[in-house]
């Protein structure tokens, strides 16, 4: 992002820890600008394009097939005369819509972060640029931490920023559409409180998810720093194979149901670490049925649940150990 | 004056191969030292140990630091260029300069830009769009703008054409080197750096087979184009190396007074390349 790219004067001066760390983050952004930002903006743009398209199709359908029906006799008129109960329902519908719009950004984020973590420490050894980075006074610890911070902070915040732009773009388009049909969009579409709530919740999930995701991402970084070739084999296939073996052993010893613990807490944790709380494959099988699965996935309750779960904190300790191993390997590995 | 690099009993083994075998040497400040040896002789291992990139046995101090445990502090005062291809390919020249400016306390953007202006490199250009020569120029621009006490060059001109090779070393000598700085360079193109070196280290099978200043070479080594009738006499003086040339025999002597050799035939001071071949052959 530009804000990140234009920082030029930093406290402490060149070579200070802060200046170095910010420079490292910018370096990651420059290298992965395509995945971290462009892909998110393109996703938002394509979705807005689809919104426009669906409006055009809707118009054509209304005019050609149904005849020139006055839109006010359909949904739009109803919106003008909503009672408090209907208004609340509409509000919830809009909220689901806003969450849903952000979902693709989160899916893109998931894959970008997954492949970023798997490749980042491997690629710099493969193209030997590690020798250049190591010729400068930036420590291995700072370098690896800057890569982790890119995965857990920079990438999610950029994805959310793209979603915010998407939300605004969407509301503007729908407002224009409504206004075109004589409906004043302001009272029901432009609800700063609702938009603020959704945005705040999205932003708040980032640090919470970070605590949860550090061990999984640290594992991916360790695999990246360890692999001689094809790092995704180490990062993803090895845990899966270990899960299968674990399952066999457990079944053979007839201690419990085969391997579920390992799959849930190790393999599941690794696979759910990239991305965000909003995009976690099993969000929807958790908890009681709800009208708004998205809002539930990122609810304050759920954030609280993540923060108090012992797995989060045990995982964090494991994560720190895995990170230390990744840093140690980058520091002392000698094969370039 | 304190030594820039001091090694005592430096060793490093990869499995059964001893890449460095108990070597000791001292490099004082203000020297340009050529580390010369055949492939696999241990040159790169020695440089890696000096740069703190690989663990080693023995004692090693670089600028007073232990390169292994004090790597970060060392890197503020050492610059390093390895053969052309280590600049990240995705980066733009301007981004690279920005990055170094924020990370390196002793970097001068002004100096770097001044040097870049003499090249055809556009700051918006990505490394992958540059020719090999340009990549080296960019790297050199960055390194020359860093006020470092030690510059390590590992085959810096590999794959460059002769014009770029020449201008690389010219820039290094004219714009970079001074009495405060020390340069350690490895290369295969011995003839091209011969005239800029102040010291030479020959390395073979992990050992130093020659550690001398360039000034001391003429007094020590002599090449004689031996007259055929004097061949027996010459062989008795134990030449390092014999080479047949147009039916005559060229012999290289170590430590035999030149006046004595003059009786055997035409004498001259051997080039570094001749010396290299002679010493390496002798040990083979």
Interface residues (C-beta under 8 A of the other chain):
Chain A: X8 X10 X13 X14 X15 X19 X20 X22 X23 X24 X26 X27 X30 X31 X124 X127 X128 X129 X131 X132 X133 X134 X135 X136 X137 X138 X139 X332 X334
Chain B: X48 X51 X53 X54 X55 X71 X72 X73 X75 X76 X78 X79 X80 X81 X82 X85 X86 X87 X88 X89 X90 X91 X92 X95 X98 X99 X100 X101 X102 X103 X104 X105 X106 X107 X139
